[in-house]
Amino acid sequence: MSGESAFVVAGAVVEALANGLLRVELANGHRLLGHVARRQAGLVARVRVGAVVTVKLSPGDLSHGHVVLNEQNL
């Protein structure tokens, strides 16, 4: 996924799953599965339901995305 062509949207965490996966709901009601980078894997344990995160989506597959965690919002 190239950084230039990715959509960047905000969403709320609905569910924290195993292995750094998060189920995120966007403002339009769309739910997707997001993964966290290894360098932020330690922060996944602190993520709470309702936390606002940034999601980078590829134009080719809108059902999966890369989640960027902000320590301020956890």
C-alpha positions, 0 to 999 in steps of 0.5 A: 500500500503506497502512502500516496494513494492511501485514504486516511480516515478516522474511526472508533475502535469497536473491538480489540482482537488478538495479534494486534488486530482491531475492528474499527467503525468509521463515521459512515458506519462501515466496519473494517479490520485493521492491523497495527505496525510492530513498533506500536504492538505494545500499545494495543493492550492499552486500546479501549473500545471507543478510542479514536484512531487513524486508519490508512485504507488502500483504494483496492481493498476497503475492508482492511487497513493500517491503524495508526495509534495516537498515545493521547487518545488511548 
